[in-house]
Amino acid sequence: MGTSLDFEKPIIELERQIEEIRKGAGKQLTGGTDGLEPLERRLAAMRAEVYKNLTPYQRVQVARNSKRPFTLDYIRLVLSDFVELHGDRLYREDAAIVGGWARLDGETVMIIGHQRGRDTKENLRRNFGMPHPEGYRKALRLMKLAEKFHVPVITFIDTPGAWAGLGAEERGQSEAIARNLFEMSRLETPIVATVIGEGGSGGALALGVADRVLMLENAIYSVITIEGCAAILWKDGKSPEMKERAATALRLTAEDLVRLKLIDEIVPEPLGGAHANHEESARALQAALVRHLDDLRRYKPEKLVRRRRQKFLHMGAFAE
């Protein structure tokens, strides 16, 4: 699966060569593809080398890659019997957040996640994965519905941030996010959140107050976009040098965040990233979700809430 990332160009070129050899061999009645094996070994080694040494800025590029699996892709690959639920019962439907009933390994769950688009038309419909207040209110409605029926909540985080347009502010964007944080902190049912791509600011955290917070290996999670950070601190949010500097300073990679104890586990991605093999990425995520939910089901609701609150209260460092 090709991508437009600059550092992946040698990989894409080698993939093209291998594909041409395969096509040529397929047209012949005799002969084989003996020359492919060394090239495939070289391709695997190249992918491993490139992805082992990604810089924070390159991780940002991978996390934003439109070829990565989105929420609806993981719902199709990880879950079954999905029944989508719409609307916040207050204003309107927000397509930037999808959610509904589904089954994970035969058990009923409530799944909620940000949804981006892969082309211009779909991105406009999904508002580039940036929810309005009604999106977060829909998410909260579904969480409360899950609590009512004692069903676990699974969230997938993948947004640059909440929509900051005039209409969103008029309808109470900050209140909607704050309400989600508050209600998730006391929801009496297990919650597992996974950052599957880009986790940006409060727009991501509004689905992220969970008993377990997971991150895919090449996902990112930060308080602000790298462009916004660079523009504020160094008055330059466009140059690659300042973006790299911001990405490094923000400590936004999964390795950084697990070291800082802000997330609980890194879910491994296939060689070449989740966009290289959706199915393999989905299998790893499914195994992690099943394992964590099996563990969380052991706790009574009041203990879940107590542990969740303590988890977030102990984050960070300060001096008095």
C-alpha angles and dihedrals in degrees: 000000000000126000136187097234111131096222090052096057095099089051092050092048092052090047088053092052092050091049092051091051090050092050092048092049091049092059093056123085093212135026131056144232099268090144092060100072097067090044092050091049089050090049092052091048091048092051091048092049095047096046094043091061104040115147119225090257091052089051087056090053091049092047090053095046109130089215092066118105112266129206095278090049091054091045089056095044103036105029136045137207093029114187111186119218121203140204138021095246088236110069120345148310117290113204092195088080123046127188147151147124120318142152126249114194088339095310123113116246138168110238122198127171149152114262126206129186131241098212135034095264094050093043091054090050092048093039089235089295093298109130128216120221090270089060092057091043089053089051091051091048090055093047091053089048090053090049091052091057095037093244124149120248122227119190129191115204119207116140139116086223143292117310110268099195124134094255092051091051091048091053093051109265095170092047092050092052093044091049090054092051091050097044095044090053090062103030108134098220133072116278126195118183124192127192100217098173130342118003107193128185124294090337087070097036090057086075095031109075095106143143088244125023115196130183131200112239096255098034123111132216123189146148093245139006116272089243092053092046093050092046092053099042103033104015090239120096097160111058118091090229093059092043089054091048092050093046090053094046095049094059089218103154124103091246091054094048097047088050090052089048093239093123131035106219144005114228109213120238125214120265107289095023135284090293090063094060119012094181096053091047090050092051092054092048093047092053091050094048094049092048095050095044091049088055095045093050088070092070126084115238095254091051091048091055093046093050092045093052093047090049093059096036090059094054120109134016131260142166127221 
